Amino acid sequence: MAKAPGVVTGRYGTIGQVFFVERDFWPLNTALYVRAFKGNDPRFVSYFLRSVDFDKYCDKAAVPGVNRNHLHMEQVRFPPVPDQRQIAAILGAIDDKIELNRSMNLTLEEMAKAVFKSWFIDFDGNEDLVQDDVGSLPRGWRRASLVEFAREGKHATTAGPFGSKLTSKHYSADGVPVLRGVNLSPPLGWFHDDDFVFVSEDYAVELTGNMAFPGDVVFTQRGTLGQVGVIPSSARYGRYVISQSQMKLTCAPWVPPAFIYLFFRQASTIEHIRSNAVAAGVPHINLGFLRDFPMVMPDRTTLARFASFLEPIQTRIELNAGEARTLTTLRDTLLPKLISGELRVRPAEGGAC
């Protein structure tokens, strides 16, 4: 066991991610870690290492790995310890706020999931239940398939482009963003509106049947099954191309997208998806499986009440996620400037920069 504090980064596989560890920890043999800081501020060291280009020290093997001996030989310049502490305090305050937003959103999502389960799975407070072939339902509710919650019209449920219609050769520097698994079920909210690749506006015309829009619910089709997200009304873009590994649902006007999202975030739903996936090669499901997914259709009055109850929670989650995205951009902009000395910190004793 290594004593805290420590700084850990990947040695093989995913390299370049750096973590500051505030508790005693067990480093794996696939990690590199710092525990002897030689008088330097530990948190500053974590930020300093985030500014290092680890690819420069990659051994270029089939699995990327950091050549520790080359990394140890690199000559670096450190600011004085008082400056280190102030830099760490500035960047640490931003990271602490990002972490607070993440924690708040996890709590809000757990609350929303618990209320959803109470209303629509356990039927708490609903004493007028009617038996059917599967079990019991509140009177006026019925069994349904997911497609019955979709808007009428073409492309209300659709998947990403087929075959070679969307590959890395179609990516461009800007244009219409492509939705991928990284955008679904993120730690900060119900949709991660960043980390996109793009296709040109001209090529997007050929993919009009594979588009998702604000308010749509997006699902992973292959790979990490069980991922789901809702594109918020305040989304950064007006439209998104669905990748080959995703599918989407445009809800009917009377269906709150959050109802679909929270149903697919239930542990029982995720287990049903994974246990019924085609396991050959990369685990996957198809659009037919999604459209036929068994659900319960509540009455519209109950759905409207649920939407009203959930609206402030969803708004708060979106605000927290947006603030965290802004703070992340600010931190990533400040980090190289502070580390390099391009942006100087004010001395602790006061006075001019």
Number of C-alpha atoms within 10 A of each C-alpha: 7 13 12 15 17 23 23 20 23 21 22 19 13 14 17 18 12 20 17 19 17 13 11 12 14 10 14 11 9 13 17 16 18 16 13 11 13 7 7 16 18 24 23 25 20 20 23 21 18 19 17 15 11 19 14 12 18 19 15 12 9 7 10 17 21 26 17 13 9 12 14 9 8 8 6 7 7 14 15 10 13 14 21 23 18 18 25 23 15 16 21 17 13 17 16 12 16 21 15 15 23 20 15 18 24 16 13 17 20 14 14 19 20 14 18 20 16 13 16 20 14 12 16 11 9 12 10 11 14 13 10 10 5 7 8 14 23 17 14 12 16 15 12 15 16 19 21 14 22 20 17 14 8 8 17 19 26 22 25 25 22 11 8 10 13 19 12 10 9 14 17 15 10 12 16 23 27 23 28 22 22 14 22 24 20 17 15 25 28 25 23 26 22 12 12 16 18 20 24 15 13 10 16 21 10 11 16 14 18 22 25 28 21 17 19 24 25 30 26 24 27 20 15 13 20 21 22 27 28 27 25 20 14 14 17 13 13 13 18 22 26 26 22 22 22 27 28 27 27 24 23 15 11 14 17 19 22 22 19 20 21 22 20 20 19 16 11 10 17 16 13 13 18 16 11 12 18 14 11 7 7 11 16 19 21 16 16 11 15 20 17 13 15 14 18 15 18 18 13 13 10 13 17 14 10 17 18 12 13 18 13 11 16 20 14 16 24 22 16 22 25 20 16 22 17 13 17 17 11 13 17 14 11 16 20 17 13 22 23 14 13 10 13 13 16 13 12 10 6 7 7 7 8
